[in-house]
Amino acid sequence: MHISVWEKESFYAHRDVIIAGGGFTGLWSAWHLKKQHPDLTITIVDRGIIPTGASTRNAGFACFGSVTELISDVRHSGEDQMLELVKMRYKGLQYIRKVFGKKAIDFEKCGGYELFTAATPVNPRELDEQIEWLNYKLHPIVHEKKAFRKADKKIKQFGFSGVTHLLENKLEGYLHSGKLCQALLQQVQSMGVTVLNGIELTGFEQNAASVILFNKQDIPLSADQLLVCTNAFAKQLLPALDIVPARGQVLLTAPLPDLPFKGTFHYDEGFYYFRNLGNRVLLGGARNKAFAEETTDNMAITDTIQQELEHFLSTCLLPGVQYSITDRWSGIMGMGTEKMPVIRQVHPNVFCAVRMSGMGVALAPLAGEKAASLLLHHRP
Ligand SMILES: Cc1cc2nc3c(=O)[nH]c(=O)nc-3n(C[C@H](O)[C@H](O)[C@H](O)COP(=O)(O)OP(=O)(O)OC[C@H]3O[C@@H](n4cnc5c(N)ncnc54)[C@H](O)[C@@H]3O)c2cc1C
């Protein structure tokens, strides 16, 4: 297709910055760039009709980590990294609330829980020590002395079966991911950012002054700087990155007349998660039941995982309750050997902010801020 001069000088004009990927990370990066430097010309390029990775396909938890998950992170990556991640997530959630308030994005500080069953046994004394230690370490970040506490008394009230222990985190909440993504998109567009959808980037070439972007649609695109925010799909543009796709599958029930629980729930070190959405149950995870199969960027659903989720739902969460499932979907997370996002300069004019793992709703505002500072620091 031949491009008109009008198109060349408007939609496809050379920019100060092109951001690849219009999920939460790309959008927050554009937001911070514009806040710090309103004159900057920016285009976000996304291959989807809407952002199509994880940002509009997640569970909408506004969370910063459950007890077992954070303890497991300390064992894997050390205390400092765990605390740094909690800080980024917690501050990120505060940022979201500051910018959008509660109503526009259906944010509610509903409280979060972690549950244990015979399949995930814990030593109660060890658990007490872990709660005490985490509360002490997280206090300077969350300004709450007892973020985590035992809530075994609520097990019966919630109607669960086979649950041996329950922990509560009253600082957790949930939100509507679709509304947040749309509101953020509208904000960056109102700040003057061009958003181009339906363009799949395949590579780039750099010269001294600019970056030229190749794409399947053969649209002429170039910028002084490129920021890659394609998360799980980043290897397509930056093959050397330590990032692997991890599919997350979800199901949603029809409304239930008397849903006995409300809040966000974590199970099995965060591999399972569920929440109420009004009086429906949104349940996702079980990736650890088929790791190899779920290490994919194919946005499909599978019988193995869906059946596992349904088993958990019927035996543990809604025992003896009649329900039907109305929706099923999947999204793709970007994981790696570490949970810390990769935010760095890759080439002189090319940068990345990727690997948002399973808590990118919370991480993206700060990841975007860091990425924006990095680009501005290296501005030609
Ligand atoms: C099932 C599921 C549940 C989750 N639950 C939660 C939760 O409750 N709370 C939480 O905090 N986090 C959750 N997450 C994680 C969170 O959604 C992600 O970490 C976050 O959305 C990542 O945002 P991102 O912008 O970095 O990536 P993405 O949202 O994946 O955005 C990347 C974008 O890049 C585009 N793209 C890819 N390749 C190209 C290309 N070649 N050219 C152009 N565009 C391209 C894609 O279309 C996509 O829009 C969940 C994830 C999943 C999958």
The ligand as an SDF file (V2000), in Angstrom:
LIG
                    3D

 53 58  0  0  0  0  0  0  0  0999 V2000
   -4.7540  -14.6930   33.7400 C   0  0  0  0  0  0  0  0  0  0  0  0
   -3.9390  -13.5970   34.3300 C   0  0  0  0  0  0  0  0  0  0  0  0
   -4.2480  -13.0960   35.5960 C   0  0  0  0  0  0  0  0  0  0  0  0
   -3.5190  -12.0550   36.1500 C   0  0  0  0  0  0  0  0  0  0  0  0
   -3.9480  -11.4900   37.3010 N   0  0  0  0  0  0  0  0  0  0  0  0
   -3.3400  -10.3840   37.7750 C   0  0  0  0  0  0  0  0  0  0  0  0
   -3.8500   -9.7020   38.8940 C   0  0  0  0  0  0  0  0  0  0  0  0
   -4.8920  -10.0710   39.4150 O   0  0  0  0  0  0  0  0  0  0  0  0
   -3.1740   -8.6290   39.3770 N   0  0  0  0  0  0  0  0  0  0  0  0
   -2.0190   -8.1940   38.7900 C   0  0  0  0  0  0  0  0  0  0  0  0
   -1.4070   -7.2470   39.2890 O   0  0  0  0  0  0  0  0  0  0  0  0
   -1.5390   -8.7940   37.6820 N   0  0  0  0  0  0  0  0  0  0  0  0
   -2.1770   -9.8590   37.1480 C   0  0  0  0  0  0  0  0  0  0  0  0
   -1.7130  -10.4550   36.0280 N   0  0  0  0  0  0  0  0  0  0  0  0
   -0.4930   -9.9230   35.4060 C   0  0  0  0  0  0  0  0  0  0  0  0
   -0.7310   -8.6080   34.6810 C   0  0  0  0  0  0  0  0  0  0  0  0
   -1.9260   -8.6680   33.9460 O   0  0  0  0  0  0  0  0  0  0  0  0
    0.4620   -8.3320   33.7560 C   0  0  0  0  0  0  0  0  0  0  0  0
    1.6620   -8.3960   34.5000 O   0  0  0  0  0  0  0  0  0  0  0  0
    0.3720   -6.9490   33.1160 C   0  0  0  0  0  0  0  0  0  0  0  0
   -0.8730   -6.7650   32.5030 O   0  0  0  0  0  0  0  0  0  0  0  0
    1.4870   -6.7980   32.0900 C   0  0  0  0  0  0  0  0  0  0  0  0
    1.2950   -5.6030   31.3890 O   0  0  0  0  0  0  0  0  0  0  0  0
    2.2300   -5.2720   30.1480 P   0  0  0  0  0  0  0  0  0  0  0  0
    1.7450   -4.0120   29.5730 O   0  0  0  0  0  0  0  0  0  0  0  0
    3.6490   -5.3590   30.5520 O   0  0  0  0  0  0  0  0  0  0  0  0
    1.9920   -6.4960   29.1440 O   0  0  0  0  0  0  0  0  0  0  0  0
    0.7290   -6.8320   28.2190 P   0  0  0  0  0  0  0  0  0  0  0  0
   -0.5360   -6.4220   28.8530 O   0  0  0  0  0  0  0  0  0  0  0  0
    0.8730   -8.2480   27.8350 O   0  0  0  0  0  0  0  0  0  0  0  0
    0.9450   -5.8940   26.9690 O   0  0  0  0  0  0  0  0  0  0  0  0
    1.8450   -6.1900   25.9390 C   0  0  0  0  0  0  0  0  0  0  0  0
    1.2570   -5.6500   24.6650 C   0  0  0  0  0  0  0  0  0  0  0  0
    2.2010   -5.8250   23.6100 O   0  0  0  0  0  0  0  0  0  0  0  0
    1.4880   -6.0750   22.4200 C   0  0  0  0  0  0  0  0  0  0  0  0
    2.4220   -6.7410   21.5050 N   0  0  0  0  0  0  0  0  0  0  0  0
    3.0230   -7.9370   21.6660 C   0  0  0  0  0  0  0  0  0  0  0  0
    3.8570   -8.1810   20.6530 N   0  0  0  0  0  0  0  0  0  0  0  0
    3.7730   -7.1270   19.8170 C   0  0  0  0  0  0  0  0  0  0  0  0
    4.3970   -6.7930   18.5760 C   0  0  0  0  0  0  0  0  0  0  0  0
    5.2890   -7.6080   18.0190 N   0  0  0  0  0  0  0  0  0  0  0  0
    4.0890   -5.6220   17.9770 N   0  0  0  0  0  0  0  0  0  0  0  0
    3.1720   -4.7710   18.5430 C   0  0  0  0  0  0  0  0  0  0  0  0
    2.5570   -5.0490   19.7150 N   0  0  0  0  0  0  0  0  0  0  0  0
    2.8590   -6.1930   20.3430 C   0  0  0  0  0  0  0  0  0  0  0  0
    0.3220   -6.9580   22.8600 C   0  0  0  0  0  0  0  0  0  0  0  0
   -0.7480   -6.8960   21.9530 O   0  0  0  0  0  0  0  0  0  0  0  0
   -0.0160   -6.3760   24.2270 C   0  0  0  0  0  0  0  0  0  0  0  0
   -1.0840   -5.4560   24.1630 O   0  0  0  0  0  0  0  0  0  0  0  0
   -2.4030  -11.5070   35.4420 C   0  0  0  0  0  0  0  0  0  0  0  0
   -2.0790  -12.0090   34.1860 C   0  0  0  0  0  0  0  0  0  0  0  0
   -2.8420  -13.0350   33.6250 C   0  0  0  0  0  0  0  0  0  0  0  0
   -2.4860  -13.5440   32.2580 C   0  0  0  0  0  0  0  0  0  0  0  0
  1  2  1  0
  2  3  1  0
  2 52  2  0
  3  4  2  0
  4  5  1  0
  4 50  1  0
  5  6  2  0
  6  7  1  0
  6 13  1  0
  7  8  2  0
  7  9  1  0
  9 10  1  0
 10 11  2  0
 10 12  1  0
 12 13  2  0
 13 14  1  0
 14 15  1  0
 14 50  1  0
 15 16  1  0
 16 17  1  0
 16 18  1  0
 18 19  1  0
 18 20  1  0
 20 21  1  0
 20 22  1  0
 22 23  1  0
 23 24  1  0
 24 25  2  0
 24 26  1  0
 24 27  1  0
 27 28  1  0
 28 29  2  0
 28 30  1  0
 28 31  1  0
 31 32  1  0
 32 33  1  0
 33 34  1  0
 33 48  1  0
 34 35  1  0
 35 36  1  0
 35 46  1  0
 36 37  1  0
 36 45  1  0
 37 38  2  0
 38 39  1  0
 39 40  1  0
 39 45  2  0
 40 41  1  0
 40 42  2  0
 42 43  1  0
 43 44  2  0
 44 45  1  0
 46 47  1  0
 46 48  1  0
 48 49  1  0
 50 51  2  0
 51 52  1  0
 52 53  1  0
M  END
$$$$
